[in-house]
Amino acid sequence: MDPMKATETTIPVKQAQAHLPQLCRSQKGYLITDRDKAAAVLLPIADYEAMIETMDLLSNPKAMRSLRAAKAGKLTYRELNLDDENFGF
């Protein structure tokens, strides 16, 4: 994934260090650079949690088979169990 697509602003590491509390409160994503090279990404916790949830879903082989079948139009609608960590698969 291109870190620039996940962030709204590029900021040098020294500026990020000086303004970290404000950056955290802003609820925006930042690409932090060191000598004009990407060094780190600062994301709001909701964005981070969404990424982790997506990675969990993508790492579930049954879920991926269902997603592929749905995309191909070969799957009938089935309600997911969102309380189950495996979504009922």
GILIN-V963175 format. One record per backbone hydrogen bond with DSSP energy under -1.0 kcal/mol. NH is the residue of the N-H (numbers start at 1). CO is the residue of the C=O. E is the energy in kcal/mol with one decimal. If there is no record, write none. Layout:
NH|CO|E + NH|CO|E
This chain:
5|2|-1.5 + 8|29|-2.1 + 9|29|-1.4 + 11|31|-2.8 + 13|33|-2.9 + 16|12|-2.4 + 17|13|-2.7 + 18|14|-1.8 + 19|15|-1.4 + 23|19|-2.5 + 24|20|-2.6 + 25|21|-1.9 + 26|22|-1.2 + 30|42|-2.6 + 31|9|-2.8 + 32|40|-3.0 + 33|11|-2.3 + 34|37|-2.7 + 39|32|-3.1 + 40|32|-1.9 + 42|30|-2.8 + 48|44|-2.0 + 49|45|-2.8 + 50|46|-2.0 + 51|47|-2.1 + 52|48|-2.3 + 53|49|-2.4 + 54|50|-2.3 + 55|51|-2.6 + 56|52|-2.4 + 57|53|-2.3 + 58|54|-2.8 + 59|55|-1.5 + 60|57|-1.3 + 64|60|-2.4 + 65|61|-2.3 + 66|62|-2.2 + 67|63|-2.5 + 68|64|-2.6 + 69|65|-2.4 + 70|66|-2.5 + 71|67|-2.4 + 72|68|-1.8 + 73|70|-1.4 + 74|69|-3.0 + 81|87|-1.3 + 82|80|-1.0 + 84|81|-1.3 + 87|84|-2.4 + 89|86|-2.0
